[in-house]
Amino acid sequence: MATELDHVELTMENVSVSFPIYHGGSRSLKKSLLFRGSGGHLASDASHRVVVEALRNVTTEIRAGDRVALIGSNGAGKTTLLRVMAGIYEPVTGTVKSRGRISPMFDIGLGIDMEISGYENIRMRGLILGMTPQEIEAQMQDIIDFTELGDYLDIPLRTYSSGMMTRLTFAVATCFAPEILLMDEWIMAGDASFMSKAKHRIESFVAKASILVLASHSLETCRQFCNKALWMDQGQVVTSGEINEVLDAYAAASNTG
């Protein structure tokens, strides 16, 4: 029997993204950037400005049940691609279409206010994640129990240790069922005593997603949680397909490169 999540999808067709380098028309600047090994591809736009082509003609189709690993060296375009999927960057050319609520998990501490209480931060962070006030309240007890912060939730976050902050932000970030989950590296959280509990929670959180897109340098993590992979290099798709096939090709190329 088909469910609502079965219709979740994310597609990109011939998507390109470029960033102009202002005051970068001189040959000396272009030459210096080339020698520094810019992650994207250097080119000139219609106004003869030097631009970094962060993505070039990327086409992909991701459907319900897909867990896609984005792999590639630093500067390959993985983070840019995630941000285009999330609607943070707008393509210069091409189209991005999605069906389903997108949940970008790039910074789990986004929207935290150090001057207000833990409870107030839970509600504010939940709204930023796209939850309704009713959804936040429905998850409140679960968040409270998971953080183990007790009465500290009544006082401002500026009194919290870094470990307490991590417990709070992590609990809120993983309290809902995502539809399209975008992650830039795997979420790690807290001290040793908290890690076991956090590991179980993040695995359960990811399992609830209809679609996962994970950019990671850890091939072990990619193999564990993904069933497909998309290999990026200088803003272009090298290849995509079944996880082991693509990761084996990438590892072989990295060893001979």
C-alpha positions in Angstrom: 0.0 0.0 0.0 1.5 3.3 -1.1 2.1 5.9 1.6 2.6 9.7 1.4 6.4 9.2 1.8 6.5 7.0 -1.3 5.9 10.1 -3.4 8.9 12.1 -1.9 11.5 12.9 -4.6 14.3 15.3 -5.4 15.4 16.0 -9.0 18.0 18.3 -10.6 18.5 18.9 -14.3 21.5 20.5 -15.8 22.1 22.6 -12.6 25.1 25.0 -12.7 26.2 27.4 -9.9 28.9 30.0 -10.2 30.4 32.6 -7.9 31.9 35.8 -9.3 35.3 36.8 -8.0 35.0 40.6 -7.7 38.1 42.6 -8.7 39.4 39.4 -10.1 39.9 40.3 -13.8 43.6 40.4 -13.7 45.7 37.5 -15.1 47.8 37.5 -12.0 44.8 36.8 -9.7 43.6 34.1 -12.0 47.0 32.5 -12.2 47.4 32.6 -8.4 44.0 31.0 -7.9 44.8 28.2 -10.4 48.0 27.4 -8.5 46.2 27.2 -5.2 44.0 24.5 -6.7 40.6 26.1 -6.5 37.9 23.4 -5.9 35.6 24.7 -8.6 36.5 25.4 -12.2 37.6 29.0 -13.1 35.9 30.6 -16.1 34.7 34.0 -17.3 31.1 35.1 -17.4 29.3 37.3 -19.9 30.6 40.4 -18.2 34.2 39.1 -18.4 34.5 38.6 -14.7 36.4 35.7 -13.3 34.0 33.2 -11.7 34.3 29.9 -9.9 32.0 27.4 -11.5 31.1 25.5 -8.3 28.6 23.2 -10.1 28.5 22.4 -13.8 25.5 20.7 -15.5 24.6 18.4 -12.6 21.7 16.1 -13.3 20.4 13.6 -10.8 17.1 12.0 -9.7 16.6 10.9 -6.1 13.5 9.0 -5.1 11.9 7.6 -2.0 14.1 4.9 -0.4 17.3 6.3 -1.8 20.2 7.0 0.6 22.8 8.8 -1.5 26.4 9.4 -0.5 28.0 12.5 -2.0 31.7 11.7 -2.3 34.7 13.6 -3.7 37.8 15.5 -2.6 37.6 18.9 -0.8 36.2 21.5 -3.1 34.5 18.9 -5.4 31.2 20.6 -5.0 29.5 18.4 -2.4 28.5 21.1 0.0 27.4 23.5 -2.8 25.2 20.7 -4.2 23.6 20.1 -0.8 22.9 23.9 -0.4 21.3 24.0 -3.8 19.1 21.0 -2.8 18.1 22.9 0.3 17.2 26.0 -1.6 20.0 28.1 0.0 21.8 28.6 -3.3 19.9 29.4 -6.5 21.2 27.8 -9.7 22.5 30.0 -12.5 21.1 27.6 -15.0 19.0 24.4 -14.7 16.1 23.4 -12.5 15.7 21.8 -9.0 12.4 20.2 -8.1 11.4 18.5 -4.9 8.3 16.9 -3.4 8.5 16.6 0.4 9.7 18.6 3.3 13.5 19.2 3.1 15.4 19.1 6.4 19.0 20.4 6.0 21.2 19.3 8.9 24.2 21.5 8.2 24.5 23.3 11.6 22.4 21.8 14.4 23.2 24.9 16.6 21.6 27.3 14.1 19.2 29.8 15.8 20.4 29.2 19.3 20.1 32.3 21.6 22.4 32.2 24.6 20.3 34.7 26.6 17.1 32.7 26.7 16.2 29.5 28.5 16.6 25.9 27.2 12.8 25.6 26.8 12.6 28.8 24.7 15.5 27.6 22.6 13.8 24.3 22.0 10.7 26.1 20.7 12.7 28.5 18.5 14.9 25.9 17.0 11.9 23.7 16.3 10.3 26.5 14.3 13.5 27.0 12.3 13.5 23.3 11.4 10.0 23.8 10.0 8.0 22.2 12.8 4.7 23.7 13.9 4.2 24.8 17.5 1.9 21.8 18.0 4.6 19.4 16.7 7.1 21.0 19.0 4.9 20.6 22.1 4.2 17.0 21.1 7.9 16.3 21.1 8.8 18.4 24.2 8.8 15.6 26.7 11.0 13.3 24.5 13.5 16.2 24.1 13.5 16.9 27.9 14.1 13.2 28.7 16.8 12.8 26.1 18.8 15.8 27.2 18.8 14.8 30.9 19.2 18.6 31.7 16.3 18.8 34.2 16.0 22.2 35.8 18.8 23.6 33.6 16.2 24.0 30.9 14.6 26.8 32.9 17.8 29.0 32.7 19.7 30.8 30.0 22.1 28.8 27.7 25.0 31.1 28.6 25.2 29.1 31.9 25.6 25.8 30.0 28.8 23.9 29.4 29.6 22.9 25.8 28.5 19.3 26.6 25.1 20.5 27.8 24.7 22.7 24.7 25.4 19.7 22.5 22.8 17.6 24.3 20.2 20.3 23.8 20.8 21.1 20.1 21.2 17.4 19.2 18.0 16.4 20.9 16.0 19.1 19.1 17.6 18.5 15.7 16.7 14.8 15.8 13.2 14.9 17.4 11.1 14.8 14.2 10.6 12.4 11.2 12.3 14.0 8.2 11.2 13.5 4.6 14.2 14.7 2.7 17.2 14.7 5.0 20.4 16.5 3.9 23.5 16.1 5.9 27.0 17.6 5.5 29.1 14.9 7.4 27.7 12.6 10.0 26.4 14.2 13.2 28.6 13.3 16.2 27.5 14.5 19.7 28.7 14.8 23.2 31.0 13.1 25.6 31.6 9.3 25.8 28.7 8.6 28.1 26.3 10.4 25.8 27.7 9.0 22.5 26.1 5.6 22.8 22.6 7.1 23.3 23.3 9.7 20.6 24.4 7.0 18.1 21.1 5.1 18.5 19.1 8.2 18.2 20.7 9.5 15.0 20.5 6.0 13.4 16.7 6.0 14.2 16.4 9.5 12.9 18.0 8.7 9.6 15.9 5.5 9.2 12.7 7.6 9.4 13.7 9.7 6.4 12.3 8.9 3.0 15.4 10.3 1.3 18.9 10.8 2.7 21.7 12.7 1.0 24.9 12.6 3.0 28.1 14.3 2.0 31.0 12.6 3.8 34.7 11.8 3.6 34.1 8.6 5.6 33.6 5.8 3.1 32.8 3.4 6.0 29.9 5.7 7.0 28.7 5.9 3.4 28.7 2.1 3.0 26.9 1.7 6.3 24.0 4.1 5.7 23.7 4.6 2.0 22.6 2.4 -0.9 23.7 4.8 -3.7 26.6 7.2 -4.3 27.3 10.2 -6.5 30.9 11.1 -7.1 31.7 14.7 -7.6 34.9 16.3 -9.0 35.4 20.0 -9.8 31.7 20.7 -9.7 30.8 17.8 -12.1 29.3 14.4 -11.6 32.0 11.8 -12.4 29.6 8.9 -12.0 26.7 7.7 -9.9 25.0 4.4 -9.0 25.1 1.5 -6.6 27.1 2.4 -3.4 29.8 -0.3 -3.5 30.4 0.1 -7.2 30.9 3.9 -7.0 33.0 3.8 -3.8 35.3 1.1 -5.1 35.9 3.1 -8.3 36.5 6.3 -6.2 38.9 4.4 -3.9 40.8 3.0 -6.8 41.1 6.4 -8.5 42.3 8.0 -5.2 45.0 5.3 -4.8 46.3 5.8 -8.3 45.9 9.6 -8.4 
